Amino acid sequence: MSGKDKDMPPVSREKVEVDGVYTNEAGQEQYLERGGMFPADEVLGTTEWRLREYDFDNHHDGRTDKRLVVKQEGHGKQDKLDPQYSNAED
């Protein structure tokens, strides 16, 4: 048996460890942030929660993250992108 068979999903009032969209036993989806608590259902009380979708902070606004843009010449990384060959003719 693998350890995966013994995993238990988080229940209400436990700490959220990963940002994302979670679904409870009733099928209700809710966005929860890391550090918060899993809420209890008004009718069911304490429920199990399952992570359905991770929250990725990508460039959905149409702008590329500045860390992903190639730096200007002389920064050090540019030499790796445009290698200077010693036997190249000038």
C-alpha positions as a Python dict, from the first residue, in 0.01 Angstrom:
ca = {
    (1, 'M'): (0, 0, 0),
    (2, 'S'): (119, 347, -77),
    (3, 'G'): (102, 638, 165),
    (4, 'K'): (-139, 813, -69),
    (5, 'D'): (-420, 581, 43),
    (6, 'K'): (-382, 706, 399),
    (7, 'D'): (-397, 1080, 328),
    (8, 'M'): (-690, 1265, 480),
    (9, 'P'): (-824, 1585, 328),
    (10, 'P'): (-834, 1892, 551),
    (11, 'V'): (-1151, 1962, 747),
    (12, 'S'): (-1317, 2280, 869),
    (13, 'R'): (-1124, 2491, 1121),
    (14, 'E'): (-786, 2358, 1000),
    (15, 'K'): (-523, 2595, 862),
    (16, 'V'): (-506, 2649, 484),
    (17, 'E'): (-156, 2564, 356),
    (18, 'V'): (-191, 2652, -17),
    (19, 'D'): (-371, 2937, -197),
    (20, 'G'): (-636, 2809, -433),
    (21, 'V'): (-995, 2711, -503),
    (22, 'Y'): (-1129, 2444, -270),
    (23, 'T'): (-1450, 2238, -285),
    (24, 'N'): (-1633, 2105, 20),
    (25, 'E'): (-1850, 1792, 50),
    (26, 'A'): (-2159, 1983, -67),
    (27, 'G'): (-1980, 2083, -389),
    (28, 'Q'): (-1948, 2451, -297),
    (29, 'E'): (-1633, 2615, -430),
    (30, 'Q'): (-1448, 2882, -239),
    (31, 'Y'): (-1117, 3065, -287),
    (32, 'L'): (-904, 3032, 27),
    (33, 'E'): (-571, 3196, 106),
    (34, 'R'): (-274, 3045, 284),
    (35, 'G'): (-280, 3104, 658),
    (36, 'G'): (-659, 3125, 677),
    (37, 'M'): (-896, 2864, 816),
    (38, 'F'): (-1123, 2626, 630),
    (39, 'P'): (-1478, 2746, 700),
    (40, 'A'): (-1756, 2526, 836),
    (41, 'D'): (-2072, 2476, 630),
    (42, 'E'): (-2388, 2635, 775),
    (43, 'V'): (-2593, 2317, 725),
    (44, 'L'): (-2338, 2034, 736),
    (45, 'G'): (-2112, 2183, 1002),
    (46, 'T'): (-1758, 2045, 980),
    (47, 'T'): (-1679, 1934, 624),
    (48, 'E'): (-1385, 1801, 426),
    (49, 'W'): (-1219, 2028, 169),
    (50, 'R'): (-1037, 1930, -150),
    (51, 'L'): (-802, 2151, -351),
    (52, 'R'): (-938, 2189, -704),
    (53, 'E'): (-722, 2465, -853),
    (54, 'Y'): (-393, 2623, -750),
    (55, 'D'): (-362, 3000, -746),
    (56, 'F'): (-81, 3101, -979),
    (57, 'D'): (23, 3466, -996),
    (58, 'N'): (94, 3471, -1369),
    (59, 'H'): (72, 3746, -1625),
    (60, 'H'): (-305, 3724, -1678),
    (61, 'D'): (-323, 4103, -1698),
    (62, 'G'): (-132, 4094, -2027),
    (63, 'R'): (197, 4203, -1872),
    (64, 'T'): (500, 3977, -1849),
    (65, 'D'): (665, 3952, -1510),
    (66, 'K'): (977, 4172, -1509),
    (67, 'R'): (1184, 3882, -1376),
    (68, 'L'): (1119, 3692, -1702),
    (69, 'V'): (1232, 3970, -1938),
    (70, 'V'): (1588, 3952, -2078),
    (71, 'K'): (1809, 4215, -1919),
    (72, 'Q'): (1993, 4483, -2115),
    (73, 'E'): (2348, 4433, -2243),
    (74, 'G'): (2627, 4435, -1988),
    (75, 'H'): (2416, 4272, -1720),
    (76, 'G'): (2598, 3938, -1740),
    (77, 'K'): (2310, 3721, -1858),
    (78, 'Q'): (2323, 3874, -2207),
    (79, 'D'): (2659, 3706, -2277),
    (80, 'K'): (2494, 3368, -2236),
    (81, 'L'): (2219, 3461, -2481),
    (82, 'D'): (2453, 3607, -2746),
    (83, 'P'): (2781, 3412, -2712),
    (84, 'Q'): (3097, 3573, -2844),
    (85, 'Y'): (3298, 3320, -3046),
    (86, 'S'): (3674, 3369, -3042),
    (87, 'N'): (3720, 3233, -3394),
    (88, 'A'): (3443, 3446, -3550),
    (89, 'E'): (3547, 3682, -3828),
    (90, 'D'): (3490, 4053, -3763),
}
